[in-house]
Amino acid sequence: MNSIDDVPRSALNTFRFSDVDEFRSAIRGLNFEFTPFVRKISAEQTILSLPGCDVNLTRAFPRVVDAQLVGDCTAIGITMDDLNVPIRFNGSQRARPVVVIGSGGAAYTTIEEVQRQIASVIFRPEVRDRGWPPTHTSFKIFEISAAGLHRLRSVVREVLSEAANPIAASELPLRGAAMKESLLGAVDDAFESAVSSRWTLRPNDGRSFRVFRDINALLTDDLSQPIYSDEIARKLGLSVRTMHDVVRRYRGMSLHRYLRLRRLWLVRRQLLAGADRVKTVALAYGFWHLSDFSRSYRDQFGETPSQTLDRSRGRQ
């Protein structure tokens, strides 16, 4: 799924999804999990594979995303729209021109409350010699000038537009290398226009992000078991209040609201995979009050658990 190669080629593919259950990311080099906020979507993902880098343009949908790069890559991310609803990135959100960067193994979490258009460029091997900010284990976010963001967006659009046209096989290596160099130059310009902003200190705090990931790892070890806040906090050496504050910062909601949403989504995936009984799956994910579970499920997905299971059996 995430194998990486550098065969000289230019391949432009677009994938469209109208059903959140069918959404699959085609971005190479990025492992991610998502929890949707909506049932119906209109998502699109355009992937351009060039020698040495991939350009990705995604029309996303409201969701929570946890992602991590594979090794020996550098990823650059920007928004391609100007909505006044900022994405919550690594626990902070500002309606400012920004660029995010991560290198091999770096992780991030986002909350996208509305449909957004997002672009990313994944370079391989990892970019080490252009003076870009180091990232270590987590992605970093930087406020840049409006002009720097505009140039980077323009180069991404131009590269995708040019790649949509037929390219002779003999021209692929040179054309692809030139496109990659233009993208590198636009990223250089973006970082040169970086603005010193105190608000970026918080999402760039690697220690705080590690605490969140430790909490998240304990929370997801076994979602079928009851979650006791004091027990999780004690294992991590935190106060209960600190733990809840960290979860709310990175998830944008309370701990128990997020866990309920996550469990509902995991139940749905099991039902769509063809589980034997609704009750068995519900209990496996900690839903013992079945009428309350059915009501929450219907409110979230627009159908009952039994309807989901019947639909999955009809596909088999």
One Martini backbone bead per residue (centre of mass of N, CA, C, O) as a GRO file, in nm:
protein
  316
    1MET     BB    1   0.057   0.062  -0.021
    2ASN     BB    2   0.357   0.217   0.073
    3SER     BB    3   0.519   0.197  -0.166
    4ILE     BB    4   0.839   0.316  -0.300
    5ASP     BB    5   0.928   0.491  -0.600
    6ASP     BB    6   1.154   0.612  -0.898
    7VAL     BB    7   1.001   0.598  -1.154
    8PRO     BB    8   0.983   0.740  -1.451
    9ARG     BB    9   0.686   0.943  -1.422
   10SER     BB   10   0.340   1.043  -1.523
   11ALA     BB   11   0.062   1.020  -1.297
   12LEU     BB   12  -0.288   1.089  -1.335
   13ASN     BB   13  -0.530   1.068  -1.065
   14THR     BB   14  -0.889   1.031  -1.005
   15PHE     BB   15  -1.091   1.026  -0.706
   16ARG     BB   16  -1.433   0.939  -0.620
   17PHE     BB   17  -1.669   1.022  -0.344
   18SER     BB   18  -2.011   0.955  -0.188
   19ASP     BB   19  -1.895   0.750   0.034
   20VAL     BB   20  -1.747   0.703   0.335
   21ASP     BB   21  -1.713   0.385   0.317
   22GLU     BB   22  -1.526   0.420   0.037
   23PHE     BB   23  -1.302   0.572   0.149
   24ARG     BB   24  -0.969   0.613   0.001
   25SER     BB   25  -0.643   0.662   0.020
   26ALA     BB   26  -0.378   0.737  -0.241
   27ILE     BB   27  -0.149   0.817  -0.058
   28ARG     BB   28   0.173   0.794  -0.053
   29GLY     BB   29   0.348   0.762   0.260
   30LEU     BB   30   0.055   0.762   0.422
   31ASN     BB   31  -0.065   0.701   0.737
   32PHE     BB   32  -0.425   0.664   0.812
   33GLU     BB   33  -0.690   0.790   1.025
   34PHE     BB   34  -1.055   0.814   1.036
   35THR     BB   35  -1.330   1.032   1.156
   36PRO     BB   36  -1.642   1.101   1.083
   37PHE     BB   37  -1.912   1.358   1.081
   38VAL     BB   38  -2.033   1.222   0.823
   39ARG     BB   39  -2.206   1.039   0.573
   40LYS     BB   40  -2.214   1.234   0.338
   41ILE     BB   41  -2.019   1.280   0.037
   42SER     BB   42  -1.777   1.497  -0.169
   43ALA     BB   43  -1.503   1.344  -0.282
   44GLU     BB   44  -1.155   1.426  -0.386
   45GLN     BB   45  -0.860   1.267  -0.552
   46THR     BB   46  -0.550   1.396  -0.668
   47ILE     BB   47  -0.277   1.217  -0.834
   48LEU     BB   48   0.074   1.295  -0.874
   49SER     BB   49   0.337   1.115  -1.031
   50LEU     BB   50   0.677   1.174  -0.974
   51PRO     BB   51   0.999   1.203  -0.982
   52GLY     BB   52   1.038   1.234  -0.629
   53CYS     BB   53   0.713   1.298  -0.633
   54ASP     BB   54   0.395   1.393  -0.485
   55VAL     BB   55   0.075   1.519  -0.586
   56ASN     BB   56  -0.198   1.642  -0.373
   57LEU     BB   57  -0.560   1.670  -0.421
   58THR     BB   58  -0.815   1.746  -0.171
   59ARG     BB   59  -1.160   1.689  -0.122
   60ALA     BB   60  -1.292   1.701   0.168
   61PHE     BB   61  -1.424   1.617   0.498
   62PRO     BB   62  -1.565   1.591   0.785
   63ARG     BB   63  -1.295   1.528   1.028
   64VAL     BB   64  -1.069   1.300   1.174
   65VAL     BB   65  -0.702   1.298   1.176
   66ASP     BB   66  -0.448   1.039   1.167
   67ALA     BB   67  -0.093   1.077   1.089
   68GLN     BB   68   0.190   0.906   0.907
   69LEU     BB   69   0.494   0.889   0.799
   70VAL     BB   70   0.720   0.757   0.632
   71GLY     BB   71   1.022   0.701   0.544
   72ASP     BB   72   1.213   0.917   0.359
   73CYS     BB   73   1.032   1.189   0.389
   74THR     BB   74   0.872   1.495   0.263
   75ALA     BB   75   0.604   1.707   0.381
   76ILE     BB   76   0.366   1.929   0.227
   77GLY     BB   77   0.109   2.162   0.353
   78ILE     BB   78  -0.205   2.301   0.218
   79THR     BB   79  -0.439   2.520   0.145
   80MET     BB   80  -0.685   2.596  -0.139
   81ASP     BB   81  -0.849   2.783   0.045
   82ASP     BB   82  -1.057   3.072   0.210
   83LEU     BB   83  -1.172   2.988   0.468
   84ASN     BB   84  -1.303   3.082   0.803
   85VAL     BB   85  -1.241   2.767   0.874
   86PRO     BB   86  -1.018   2.634   1.050
   87ILE     BB   87  -0.782   2.408   1.099
   88ARG     BB   88  -0.705   2.168   1.334
   89PHE     BB   89  -0.358   2.170   1.422
   90ASN     BB   90  -0.216   2.027   1.671
   91GLY     BB   91  -0.441   2.203   1.862
   92SER     BB   92  -0.459   2.442   1.642
   93GLN     BB   93  -0.624   2.761   1.527
   94ARG     BB   94  -0.594   2.966   1.222
   95ALA     BB   95  -0.670   3.244   1.001
   96ARG     BB   96  -0.394   3.170   0.822
   97PRO     BB   97  -0.112   3.162   0.648
   98VAL     BB   98   0.000   2.823   0.586
   99VAL     BB   99   0.256   2.573   0.661
  100VAL     BB  100   0.335   2.227   0.649
  101ILE     BB  101   0.580   1.995   0.810
  102GLY     BB  102   0.730   1.667   0.733
  103SER     BB  103   0.923   1.388   0.833
  104GLY     BB  104   1.025   1.093   0.877
  105GLY     BB  105   0.764   0.977   1.095
  106ALA     BB  106   0.580   1.197   1.113
  107ALA     BB  107   0.306   1.353   1.291
  108TYR     BB  108  -0.061   1.407   1.290
  109THR     BB  109  -0.350   1.622   1.370
  110THR     BB  110  -0.695   1.670   1.259
  111ILE     BB  111  -0.970   1.916   1.220
  112GLU     BB  112  -1.250   1.903   0.991
  113GLU     BB  113  -1.553   2.079   0.991
  114VAL     BB  114  -1.527   2.119   0.683
  115GLN     BB  115  -1.504   2.147   0.365
  116ARG     BB  116  -1.186   2.088   0.202
  117GLN     BB  117  -0.887   2.208   0.034
  118ILE     BB  118  -0.599   1.996  -0.012
  119ALA     BB  119  -0.239   2.008  -0.021
  120SER     BB  120   0.030   1.782  -0.120
  121VAL     BB  121   0.391   1.719  -0.086
  122ILE     BB  122   0.594   1.431  -0.160
  123PHE     BB  123   0.922   1.376  -0.086
  124ARG     BB  124   1.182   1.172  -0.254
  125PRO     BB  125   1.379   1.201  -0.061
  126GLU     BB  126   1.459   1.355   0.198
  127VAL     BB  127   1.480   1.687   0.283
  128ARG     BB  128   1.814   1.843   0.381
  129ASP     BB  129   1.942   2.108   0.180
  130ARG     BB  130   1.725   2.391   0.217
  131GLY     BB  131   1.651   2.503   0.517
  132TRP     BB  132   1.437   2.358   0.644
  133PRO     BB  133   1.250   2.277   0.891
  134PRO     BB  134   1.259   2.087   1.150
  135THR     BB  135   1.057   1.800   1.299
  136HIS     BB  136   1.079   1.503   1.365
  137THR     BB  137   0.789   1.355   1.515
  138SER     BB  138   0.642   1.624   1.416
  139PHE     BB  139   0.459   1.837   1.279
  140LYS     BB  140   0.480   2.168   1.138
  141ILE     BB  141   0.384   2.517   1.179
  142PHE     BB  142   0.364   2.806   0.945
  143GLU     BB  143   0.365   3.135   0.906
  144ILE     BB  144   0.286   3.314   0.610
  145SER     BB  145   0.262   3.478   0.343
  146ALA     BB  146   0.033   3.542   0.105
  147ALA     BB  147   0.236   3.524  -0.131
  148GLY     BB  148   0.360   3.248  -0.063
  149LEU     BB  149   0.094   3.089  -0.082
  150HIS     BB  150   0.015   3.170  -0.367
  151ARG     BB  151   0.259   3.046  -0.512
  152LEU     BB  152   0.222   2.755  -0.421
  153ARG     BB  153  -0.058   2.716  -0.533
  154SER     BB  154   0.008   2.784  -0.830
  155VAL     BB  155   0.212   2.555  -0.879
  156VAL     BB  156   0.025   2.322  -0.821
  157ARG     BB  157  -0.184   2.388  -1.040
  158GLU     BB  158   0.011   2.390  -1.284
  159VAL     BB  159   0.113   2.100  -1.260
  160LEU     BB  160  -0.165   1.961  -1.283
  161SER     BB  161  -0.245   2.086  -1.554
  162GLU     BB  162  -0.005   1.981  -1.723
  163ALA     BB  163  -0.044   1.671  -1.650
  164ALA     BB  164  -0.327   1.649  -1.808
  165ASN     BB  165  -0.148   1.640  -2.042
  166PRO     BB  166   0.010   1.509  -2.287
  167ILE     BB  167   0.315   1.306  -2.255
  168ALA     BB  168   0.595   1.219  -2.368
  169ALA     BB  169   0.803   0.971  -2.280
  170SER     BB  170   1.074   1.131  -2.343
  171GLU     BB  171   0.980   1.380  -2.137
  172LEU     BB  172   0.938   1.284  -1.845
  173PRO     BB  173   1.205   1.327  -1.689
  174LEU     BB  174   1.237   1.637  -1.742
  175ARG     BB  175   0.955   1.733  -1.666
  176GLY     BB  176   0.948   1.617  -1.379
  177ALA     BB  177   1.202   1.764  -1.273
  178ALA     BB  178   1.093   2.052  -1.322
  179MET     BB  179   0.846   2.032  -1.140
  180LYS     BB  180   0.998   1.972  -0.880
  181GLU     BB  181   1.169   2.234  -0.880
  182SER     BB  182   0.927   2.427  -0.858
  183LEU     BB  183   0.828   2.322  -0.586
  184LEU     BB  184   1.082   2.374  -0.424
  185GLY     BB  185   1.089   2.682  -0.477
  186ALA     BB  186   0.809   2.745  -0.347
  187VAL     BB  187   0.890   2.646  -0.065
  188ASP     BB  188   1.122   2.833  -0.021
  189ASP     BB  189   0.950   3.094  -0.036
  190ALA     BB  190   0.763   3.029   0.198
  191PHE     BB  191   0.986   3.018   0.423
  192GLU     BB  192   1.102   3.305   0.365
  193SER     BB  193   0.797   3.426   0.455
  194ALA     BB  194   0.806   3.383   0.738
  195VAL     BB  195   0.629   3.437   1.041
  196SER     BB  196   0.647   3.557   1.353
  197SER     BB  197   0.459   3.330   1.578
  198ARG     BB  198   0.334   3.246   1.885
  199TRP     BB  199   0.099   3.041   1.811
  200THR     BB  200   0.303   2.808   1.698
  201LEU     BB  201   0.422   2.691   1.962
  202ARG     BB  202   0.201   2.491   2.040
  203PRO     BB  203   0.185   2.294   1.783
  204ASN     BB  204   0.523   2.268   1.808
  205ASP     BB  205   0.497   2.093   2.067
  206GLY     BB  206   0.630   1.789   2.106
  207ARG     BB  207   0.561   1.712   2.398
  208SER     BB  208   0.254   1.750   2.386
  209PHE     BB  209   0.207   1.551   2.151
  210ARG     BB  210   0.310   1.301   2.301
  211VAL     BB  211   0.095   1.300   2.517
  212PHE     BB  212  -0.142   1.260   2.327
  213ARG     BB  213  -0.043   0.990   2.202
  214ASP     BB  214  -0.042   0.835   2.469
  215ILE     BB  215  -0.340   0.864   2.523
  216ASN     BB  216  -0.445   0.743   2.256
  217ALA     BB  217  -0.316   0.463   2.292
  218LEU     BB  218  -0.476   0.388   2.550
  219LEU     BB  219  -0.765   0.434   2.436
  220THR     BB  220  -0.714   0.213   2.179
  221ASP     BB  221  -0.644  -0.068   2.288
  222ASP     BB  222  -0.962  -0.106   2.420
  223LEU     BB  223  -1.285  -0.009   2.330
  224SER     BB  224  -1.455  -0.229   2.501
  225GLN     BB  225  -1.361  -0.081   2.745
  226PRO     BB  226  -1.370   0.095   3.003
  227ILE     BB  227  -1.316   0.446   3.072
  228TYR     BB  228  -1.079   0.568   3.309
  229SER     BB  229  -0.947   0.862   3.380
  230ASP     BB  230  -0.769   0.805   3.634
  231GLU     BB  231  -0.612   0.565   3.511
  232ILE     BB  232  -0.485   0.706   3.268
  233ALA     BB  233  -0.349   0.935   3.425
  234ARG     BB  234  -0.174   0.755   3.607
  235LYS     BB  235  -0.006   0.615   3.382
  236LEU     BB  236   0.099   0.923   3.281
  237GLY     BB  237   0.130   1.137   3.517
  238LEU     BB  238  -0.156   1.281   3.538
  239SER     BB  239  -0.406   1.478   3.551
  240VAL     BB  240  -0.729   1.477   3.474
  241ARG     BB  241  -0.745   1.766   3.369
  242THR     BB  242  -0.505   1.755   3.176
  243MET     BB  243  -0.611   1.528   3.000
  244HIS     BB  244  -0.873   1.671   2.907
  245ASP     BB  245  -0.733   1.918   2.783
  246VAL     BB  246  -0.571   1.767   2.567
  247VAL     BB  247  -0.806   1.634   2.420
  248ARG     BB  248  -0.961   1.895   2.350
  249ARG     BB  249  -0.735   2.028   2.188
  250TYR     BB  250  -0.697   1.781   1.967
  251ARG     BB  251  -1.027   1.711   1.928
  252GLY     BB  252  -1.255   1.939   2.005
  253MET     BB  253  -1.344   1.748   2.249
  254SER     BB  254  -1.446   1.534   2.449
  255LEU     BB  255  -1.351   1.232   2.540
  256HIS     BB  256  -1.639   1.084   2.532
  257ARG     BB  257  -1.735   1.190   2.262
  258TYR     BB  258  -1.510   1.071   2.090
  259LEU     BB  259  -1.539   0.772   2.170
  260ARG     BB  260  -1.827   0.740   2.066
  261LEU     BB  261  -1.768   0.812   1.772
  262ARG     BB  262  -1.551   0.594   1.724
  263ARG     BB  263  -1.723   0.345   1.795
  264LEU     BB  264  -1.941   0.381   1.582
  265TRP     BB  265  -1.748   0.356   1.338
  266LEU     BB  266  -1.641   0.070   1.407
  267VAL     BB  267  -1.910  -0.070   1.392
  268ARG     BB  268  -1.970  -0.005   1.099
  269ARG     BB  269  -1.729  -0.155   0.976
  270GLN     BB  270  -1.819  -0.433   1.079
  271LEU     BB  271  -2.095  -0.444   0.938
  272LEU     BB  272  -1.978  -0.404   0.644
  273ALA     BB  273  -1.804  -0.679   0.676
  274GLY     BB  274  -2.019  -0.900   0.798
  275ALA     BB  275  -2.155  -0.946   1.051
  276ASP     BB  276  -2.367  -1.137   1.238
  277ARG     BB  277  -2.438  -0.922   1.481
  278VAL     BB  278  -2.523  -0.637   1.629
  279LYS     BB  279  -2.495  -0.701   1.931
  280THR     BB  280  -2.207  -0.811   1.926
  281VAL     BB  281  -2.069  -0.550   1.827
  282ALA     BB  282  -2.171  -0.351   2.037
  283LEU     BB  283  -2.045  -0.497   2.283
  284ALA     BB  284  -1.746  -0.493   2.177
  285TYR     BB  285  -1.777  -0.149   2.201
  286GLY     BB  286  -1.954  -0.082   2.479
  287PHE     BB  287  -2.269  -0.131   2.399
  288TRP     BB  288  -2.527  -0.204   2.630
  289HIS     BB  289  -2.738   0.013   2.534
  290LEU     BB  290  -2.919  -0.058   2.262
  291SER     BB  291  -3.120   0.176   2.221
  292ASP     BB  292  -2.913   0.403   2.243
  293PHE     BB  293  -2.731   0.302   2.018
  294SER     BB  294  -2.939   0.312   1.784
  295ARG     BB  295  -2.995   0.614   1.804
  296SER     BB  296  -2.703   0.715   1.760
  297TYR     BB  297  -2.658   0.576   1.491
  298ARG     BB  298  -2.889   0.713   1.333
  299ASP     BB  299  -2.794   1.007   1.381
  300GLN     BB  300  -2.510   0.964   1.238
  301PHE     BB  301  -2.607   0.767   0.959
  302GLY     BB  302  -2.927   0.744   0.873
  303GLU     BB  303  -2.937   0.449   1.007
  304THR     BB  304  -2.961   0.143   1.103
  305PRO     BB  305  -2.779  -0.125   1.190
  306SER     BB  306  -2.954  -0.329   1.028
  307GLN     BB  307  -2.933  -0.183   0.756
  308THR     BB  308  -2.630  -0.209   0.726
  309LEU     BB  309  -2.617  -0.518   0.737
  310ASP     BB  310  -2.807  -0.574   0.499
  311ARG     BB  311  -2.635  -0.423   0.288
  312SER     BB  312  -2.380  -0.599   0.315
  313ARG     BB  313  -2.523  -0.869   0.231
  314GLY     BB  314  -2.614  -0.767  -0.055
  315ARG     BB  315  -2.306  -0.753  -0.166
  316GLN     BB  316  -2.231  -1.076  -0.136
   0.00000   0.00000   0.00000
